């Protein structure tokens, strides 16, 4: 596996016009979902939304996020961060392992992955958590577990 060092890069080519166009497209009501909660009068809700949406013309927004292409082999990426003023940085490292999982649109798969994540790292007796702690790579997990709010699930241990 190859080590790669990357740093966040600014967007020197981003113009104000391009930024404004992006915002006007993707933050437009045509690219939104509107949810109501509570037992208030639906007619009042609809009048409220009519007042908000009336100034906007409907536009077609192509905002579907494509599935990520899987890597052909595992990758290692290394980032530097400010570990503070301590001279001893032996215990200042973070290590994360991440897996790209399926699309989140199937509720059975989604719920099954939530259960599996809890089994793997959710308790002190969880097998993956125990194996990682026993490996000596770190003192504890600070990690995310299952991230299911994206187009595809990500499972991460930190």
C-alpha positions as CSV (number, residue, x, y, z in Angstrom):
1,X,0.0,0.0,0.0
2,X,1.2,3.5,-0.8
3,X,1.4,6.3,1.7
4,X,-0.1,9.5,0.5
5,X,0.3,12.9,2.1
6,X,-2.5,15.3,1.2
7,X,-3.3,18.8,2.4
8,X,-6.6,20.6,2.0
9,X,-6.3,22.9,-1.1
10,X,-8.0,26.2,-1.6
11,X,-10.1,26.8,-4.6
12,X,-8.2,29.6,-6.4
13,X,-10.3,29.2,-9.5
14,X,-13.6,29.7,-7.8
15,X,-15.2,32.9,-8.9
16,X,-17.9,34.8,-7.1
17,X,-20.2,34.1,-10.1
18,X,-19.6,30.4,-10.0
19,X,-20.2,30.3,-6.2
20,X,-23.4,32.4,-6.6
21,X,-24.6,30.1,-9.4
22,X,-24.0,27.0,-7.3
23,X,-25.8,28.5,-4.3
24,X,-28.8,29.6,-6.4
25,X,-29.1,26.1,-7.9
26,X,-28.5,23.8,-5.0
27,X,-30.0,25.9,-2.2
28,X,-33.1,26.6,-4.2
29,X,-36.5,25.4,-2.9
30,X,-36.8,23.2,-6.0
31,X,-33.9,21.1,-4.5
32,X,-35.5,20.8,-1.1
33,X,-37.8,18.7,1.0
34,X,-40.3,20.4,3.3
35,X,-41.5,18.6,6.4
36,X,-44.1,19.6,8.9
37,X,-44.4,18.5,12.4
38,X,-47.3,19.0,14.9
39,X,-51.0,19.1,14.9
40,X,-51.5,22.7,13.7
41,X,-53.9,23.6,10.9
42,X,-52.6,22.2,7.5
43,X,-54.3,25.2,5.7
44,X,-52.2,27.6,7.8
45,X,-49.1,25.6,6.9
46,X,-49.8,25.7,3.2
47,X,-50.5,29.5,3.3
48,X,-47.2,30.0,5.1
49,X,-45.3,27.9,2.5
50,X,-47.1,29.6,-0.4
51,X,-45.9,33.0,0.9
52,X,-42.3,31.6,1.2
53,X,-42.3,29.8,-2.2
54,X,-44.2,32.2,-4.3
55,X,-41.2,34.4,-5.3
56,X,-39.4,31.4,-6.8
57,X,-39.8,29.9,-10.2
58,X,-39.5,26.1,-10.3
59,X,-36.2,24.9,-11.8
60,X,-34.9,21.5,-12.7
61,X,-31.9,20.6,-10.4
62,X,-29.7,17.6,-11.2
63,X,-28.5,16.9,-7.7
64,X,-28.4,13.2,-7.5
65,X,-25.2,12.0,-5.9
66,X,-23.6,9.1,-7.8
67,X,-22.3,6.1,-6.0
68,X,-18.6,6.3,-5.0
69,X,-16.3,4.1,-7.1
70,X,-14.6,1.6,-4.8
71,X,-10.8,1.6,-4.6
72,X,-9.1,-1.3,-6.3
73,X,-7.0,-1.9,-3.2
74,X,-6.8,-0.4,0.3
75,X,-5.2,3.1,0.6
76,X,-3.3,4.7,3.4
77,X,-3.5,8.4,3.8
78,X,-1.5,10.4,6.4
79,X,-2.3,13.8,7.6
80,X,-0.3,15.9,10.1
81,X,-2.0,17.9,12.8
82,X,-1.0,20.2,15.6
83,X,-0.6,17.9,18.6
84,X,0.1,20.7,21.0
85,X,3.1,21.8,22.9
86,X,4.0,18.5,24.5
87,X,7.5,17.3,23.5
88,X,6.4,13.6,23.9
89,X,4.0,12.9,21.0
90,X,4.1,9.1,21.3
91,X,0.5,9.0,22.4
92,X,-0.8,11.8,20.2
93,X,-1.6,9.7,17.1
94,X,-4.9,8.9,15.6
95,X,-5.5,5.8,13.5
96,X,-8.7,5.2,11.5
97,X,-9.9,2.4,9.4
98,X,-12.8,3.0,7.0
99,X,-15.0,0.9,4.9
100,X,-17.4,2.1,2.1
101,X,-20.7,0.2,2.4
102,X,-23.8,0.0,0.2
103,X,-26.3,2.6,-0.8
104,X,-28.6,3.7,2.1
105,X,-31.9,3.4,0.2
106,X,-32.9,-0.1,1.4
107,X,-34.4,0.1,4.9
108,X,-33.6,-3.6,5.7
109,X,-30.0,-3.2,4.8
110,X,-29.8,0.1,6.7
111,X,-31.3,-1.5,9.9
112,X,-29.1,-4.6,9.5
113,X,-26.0,-2.5,9.2
114,X,-27.0,-0.6,12.4
115,X,-27.3,-3.8,14.3
116,X,-24.0,-5.2,12.9
117,X,-22.2,-1.9,13.9
118,X,-23.5,-2.2,17.4
119,X,-22.4,-5.8,17.6
120,X,-18.9,-5.0,16.3
121,X,-18.1,-1.9,18.3
122,X,-21.1,-0.9,20.4
123,X,-20.2,-2.5,23.7
124,X,-17.1,-3.3,25.7
125,X,-17.5,-7.0,24.7
126,X,-17.9,-6.2,21.0
127,X,-15.4,-8.4,19.0
128,X,-14.0,-5.7,16.7
129,X,-13.6,-3.2,19.5
130,X,-11.9,-5.8,21.7
131,X,-9.6,-6.8,18.8
132,X,-8.6,-3.2,18.2
133,X,-7.9,-2.4,21.8
134,X,-6.0,-5.7,22.3
135,X,-3.9,-4.8,19.3
136,X,-2.2,-2.0,21.1
137,X,-2.9,0.5,18.3
138,X,-4.6,2.8,20.7
139,X,-6.0,3.2,24.2
140,X,-9.6,3.5,23.2
141,X,-12.0,4.0,20.2
142,X,-13.1,7.6,19.7
143,X,-14.7,6.6,16.5
144,X,-17.8,7.1,14.4
145,X,-19.0,3.6,13.8
146,X,-21.7,3.6,11.1
147,X,-22.3,6.8,9.3
148,X,-25.6,6.4,7.5
149,X,-26.5,9.9,6.5
150,X,-24.7,9.9,3.2
151,X,-25.6,8.3,-0.2
152,X,-23.6,5.2,0.9
153,X,-22.9,4.1,4.4
154,X,-19.4,4.4,5.8
155,X,-18.1,2.3,8.7
156,X,-15.2,3.9,10.5
157,X,-13.2,3.1,13.6
158,X,-11.0,5.8,15.1
